[in-house]
Amino acid sequence: MSTPATRTPKPDIEDLAPPDSPLTTKEGWRRYVEHEVHPPTLLSAAQRSALTARERGRQDDRRREYHADLPLVNTPTIRKVISTSRLLVQLNRHQVSARRGVILSGASGTGKTTALTQLGRAHELATRRRHPRDRSRLPVLYVTVPPAATPKMLATEFARFFGLTFPARATHTDIVDAVCATAAHVHVDLVLVDELHNLNLGSRAGAEASDQLKYFAERLPATFAYAGIDVESQGLFAVTRGRQIAGRFVVIPAAPFSYATNADKDAWRGLVSALETMLRLHEHNPGTLTAMSAYLFHRTGGMIGSLSQLIRGAAVLAIEDGSEAVTEELLELVPVDYAAEQSEKVTAPAKATGRRRRAA
């Protein structure tokens, strides 16, 4: 009789995901892939005045939830990650070893996790279209590297995604074997590894955890995509291990938007405009945010995560205070992260000039 450590269970993806299921479980991942944001319909003034107070409150609640979960904008980084990785998946499909992968590297707040998860979602939806009747197929595996990771900790994260459990006496080898057998059983062909910077390659445990990732990459017939903060400066490409990684992975930089050239400004305005078209507010005039592109850049430092938080927060406030329009005054009430605050201080003169121009 097989033991829990060596059994290859068939994941029951028909089970509903508990509300606390994180993205690093098959249930949470499936919920993320299947989640779609539907813009609420804006009622006319006559329709809105005909609603009871309770009905109007429910309408406002739906719009608040929608803006808090505003759909993602397809940025150049996301497009490049998806196109590059999907190509590598095809090229790796019949490779026995030395498969190529992708590393997404950049500062915090530049959309690395968003790009990584959007890649996984796009790949899984495409796979489902090719295999519409195979509900047992799990083409994507998503894990995060835990702080101070050891090889066993990393293997356990892979096992946790599938819902595999082991007795206390289970060895590291038991866990790895079960993960590889399960991944093969459900046809995993894309592995997403986030928070790669948590690997401390300067320590023995971190170096061995890096070797564990390489071992998974050799045993699993899948394409690996990593994301982490400035991974080049973490020593990932140093010494023998690093040279091998450098020879097998494409590095895609994730950087804040720039505002230096006219082309940069046009790209930023396009991003702001795309977010603005998603707003569902009764009194918001289209083009208002696009006209504030320079201000928004100074507030966020070109970080897409900060921009999203700023606009989503102001939209929610606009519903709550009844103004139904995003203004600079409301934007000023939305807190931004420390990095964006520091960037705003650096670009304060340009921001002040813009304000004086508006006042005039």
KOLNUMAR-383843 format. One record per residue (C-alpha): residue in one letter; x, y, z. Coordinates in steps of 0.001 Angstrom, whole numbers, padded with zeros to 6 digits, always signed. Layout:
N
AXYZ ...
% end
This chain:
360
M+000000+000000+000000 S+001354+003442-000890 T+001933+005947+001858 P+000735+009591+001796 A+004297+010627+000999 T+004478+008633-002249 R+000832+008505-003359 T-000004+010549-006443 P-003392+012039-005595 K-005630+013436-008280 P-006420+017012-007260 D-010142+017635-006964 I-010371+021026-008600 E-014167+020853-008535 D-014121+021730-004831 L-015066+025322-004146 A-012180+027444-002951 P-012488+028524+000673 P-012530+032321+000985 D-009055+032305+002543 S-007426+030258-000214 P-004309+032146-001346 L-003064+032308-004905 T-000427+029729-003963 T-003046+026956-003764 K-004766+025290-006690 E-008160+026463-005392 G-007066+030070-005017 W-005317+030005-008379 R-008387+028625-010122 R-010547+031323-008544 Y-008100+033977-009779 V-008078+032580-013330 E-011877+032428-013509 H-012499+035813-011896 E-013834+038408-014312 V-014668+042001-013484 H-017915+043218-015038 P-018358+047001-015161 P-021633+048039-013533 T-024144+049902-015674 L-024457+053601-014909 L-028078+054583-014415 S-029527+057790-015768 A-030480+060549-013354 A-034161+059621-013716 Q-033480+055941-013083 R-031348+056745-010060 S-033917+059091-008542 A-036534+056346-008871 L-034524+053996-006636 T-035207+053615-002955 A-032440+054561-000532 R-031645+050877-000021 E-031499+050178-003761 R-029257+053192-004303 G-027001+051966-001508 R-026705+048554-003175 Q-025845+050207-006492 D-023154+052293-004802 D-021763+049230-003037 R-021423+047422-006357 R-019609+050376-007882 R-017294+050684-004876 E-016411+046994-005168 Y-015841+047384-008895 H-013459+050333-008472 A-011604+048614-005636 D-011027+045720-008049 L-010491+047819-011171 P-009456+045695-014189 L-005787+045568-015075 V-004276+047543-017922 N-002228+045608-020447 T+001137+047358-020009 P+004168+046906-022292 T+005864+044793-019598 I+002864+042469-019316 R+002688+042108-023094 K+006390+041301-023363 V+006316+038773-020520 I+003313+036987-021995 S+004580+036910-025594 T+008120+035832-024626 S+006998+033171-022171 R+004299+031699-024398 L+006893+031342-027160 L+009303+029593-024772 V+006541+027223-023652 Q+006158+026115-027256 L+009904+025810-027827 N+010349+023848-024588 R+007490+021448-025218 H+009714+018711-026668 Q+012974+019619-024930 V+014342+016855-022711 S+016614+019196-020726 A+018160+022688-020744 R+014768+024327-021173 R+014752+028107-021454 G+012932+030324-018981 V+012136+033929-018085 I+013204+036138-015182 L+011237+039308-014510 S+013394+041688-012497 G+012841+045216-011231 A+012103+047484-008317 S+009154+047027-006007 G+005895+048421-007367 T+006726+047996-011049 G+004104+045303-011645 K+006252+042152-011581 T+003747+039972-009717 T+000931+041333-011861 A+002819+040459-015043 L+003710+037008-013722 T+000159+036142-012688 Q-001299+037585-015884 L+001068+035321-017819 G-000217+032333-015871 R-003843+033328-016354 A-003418+033851-020104 H-001657+030495-020468 E-004232+028606-018426 L-007184+030088-020307 A-005521+029214-023620 T-004905+025661-022389 R-008523+025324-021312 R-009658+026352-024768 R-007507+023586-026263 H-008741+021009-023730 P-012289+022120-022850 R-013342+018790-021335 D-010247+018108-019235 R-011120+019638-015867 S-008371+017688-014110 R-005659+019525-016031 L-003646+022099-014054 P-001262+023673-016576 V+000079+026372-014225 L+001794+026061-010839 Y+002317+029269-008833 V+004519+029508-005735 T+006366+032190-003803 V+009814+031706-002324 P+009586+031933+001484 P+012105+034087+003380 A+015355+032298+004252 A+014191+029382+002128 T+015755+025957+002440 P+015350+023204-000182 K+012699+021443+001927 M+010795+024679+002541 L+010757+025361-001194 A+009616+021835-002028 T+006865+022175+000587 E+005594+025325-001158 F+005261+023335-004383 A+003421+020590-002507 R+001110+023105-000810 F-000100+024360-004185 F-001427+020891-004978 G-002802+020344-001474 L-000397+017484-000775 T+000114+016617+002886 F+002802+014440+004426 P+003439+012645+007708 A+006043+014099+010052 R+008520+011405+009022 A+008366+012386+005335 T+011756+013243+003910 H+012713+015988+001519 T+012994+013358-001234 D+009452+012114-000478 I+008077+015619-000958 V+009999+016274-004173 D+008967+012932-005688 A+005303+013506-004844 V+005389+017011-006314 C+006982+015830-009556 A+004573+012907-009906 T+001543+015120-009276 A+002760+017845-011644 A+003201+015259-014398 H-000222+013771-013651 V-002033+017109-014073 H+000112+018251-017053 V+001846+021271-015549 D+003785+023032-018308 L+004316+026493-016783 V+005795+027082-013313 L+005651+030591-011854 V+008039+031378-009001 D+007559+034748-007312 E+009651+036600-004697 L+012861+035117-006085 H+014890+037708-004163 N+014104+035752-000970 L+016776+033276-002044 N+019898+034227-000129 L+022577+032853-002424 G+025251+034001-000002 S+024185+031325+002473 R+024525+027580+002111 A+020761+027050+002559 G+019975+029675-000083 A+022400+028186-002577 E+020913+024740-001977 A+017401+026156-002425 S+018546+027581-005757 D+019770+024097-006669 Q+016337+022753-005693 L+014687+025069-008219 K+017122+023886-010868 Y+016324+020271-009966 F+012596+020923-010374 A+013318+022574-013716 E+015171+019441-014845 R+012514+016987-013651 L+009378+018860-014674 P+008659+019168-018414 A+007696+022796-017922 T+008814+026353-018608 F+009894+028268-015495 A+009188+031988-015076 Y+010679+033836-012092 A+010008+037284-010662 G+011958+039162-008024 I+013310+042506-006892 D+016528+043427-008719 V+017615+039801-008957 E+020763+040702-010905 S+022153+042446-007810 Q+021349+039444-005593 G+024168+037387-007079 L+021834+035170-009079 F+024190+035172-012078 A+027421+034831-010099 V+029815+031865-009996 T+029059+028510-011608 R+025394+028329-010588 G+024770+031845-011846 R+026452+031323-015195 Q+024246+028331-015828 I+021134+030371-014994 A+022331+033251-017177 G+022724+030853-020085 R+019162+029541-019835 F+016993+032503-018858 V+015788+035608-020642 V+015752+038626-018318 I+012893+041081-018792 P+013311+044326-016832 A+010320+045804-015016 A+010856+049529-014583 P+008733+052542-013675 F+007326+054561-016537 S+009493+057476-017626 Y+008391+061036-018355 A+011522+062307-020084 T+010600+062287-023773 N+007424+062999-025721 A+007103+059277-026419 D+007380+058557-022680 K+004696+061135-021923 D+002408+059703-024600 A+002815+056192-023161 W+002021+057449-019663 R-000999+059429-020870 G-002212+056324-022689 L-002014+054331-019467 V-003891+057010-017512 S-006497+057265-020255 A-007035+053499-020262 L-007643+053535-016506 E-009952+056534-016800 T-012193+054804-019350 M-012869+052100-016775 L-014352+054492-014215 R-018070+054228-013514 L-018882+057587-011927 H-021967+059696-012649 E-020305+063144-012806 H-016794+062377-014030 N-015882+064146-017277 P-013796+061978-019638 G-010314+063357-020119 T-010079+064891-016650 L-007431+062423-015463 T-005600+062438-018773 A-005213+066204-018406 M-003638+065556-014999 S-001077+063086-016370 A+001909+065141-015197 Y+000474+065476-011698 L-000247+061739-011560 F+003282+060960-012666 H+004764+063114-009908 R+002479+061538-007292 T+003392+057984-008285 G+006926+058156-009669 G+005697+056282-012738 M+004882+053180-010675 I+001843+051426-012101 G+000939+049931-008723 S+000895+053374-007109 L-001120+054830-009999 S-003713+052086-009728 Q-004060+052614-005980 L-004394+056377-006426 I-007138+056216-009047 R-009037+053358-007426 G-008946+055066-004053 A-010142+058411-005433 A-012993+056695-007293 V-014177+055000-004104 L-014008+058334-002240 A-015976+060019-005045 I-018798+057537-004538 E-018703+057842-000761 D-018832+061650-000674 G-021418+061852-003462 S-019274+064004-005765 E-019115+061177-008359 A-016002+062628-010000 V-012267+062152-009478 T-010590+065459-008751 E-007121+066485-007654 E-008534+067249-004210 L-009744+063661-003840 L-006505+062286-005257 E-004611+064212-002581 L-006582+062322+000088 V-005435+058909-001149 P-002213+057719+000530 V+000577+056382-001636 D+003515+054177-000752 Y+006796+055509+000627 A+008661+055069-002660 A+006076+057189-004479 E+006256+059831-001746 Q+010022+060060-002115 S+009714+060341-005894 E+007168+063126-005474 K+009649+065079-003348 V+012275+064806-006084 T+009880+066061-008773 A+008115+068633-006571 P+009238+071703-008618 A+007631+070318-011797 K+004498+069486-009826 A+004303+072963-008311 T+004689+074543-011740 G+001760+072513-012990 R-000394+073705-010108 R+000488+077362-010673 R-000421+076935-014317 R-003825+075505-013404 A-004415+078305-010892 A-003655+080922-013493 
% end
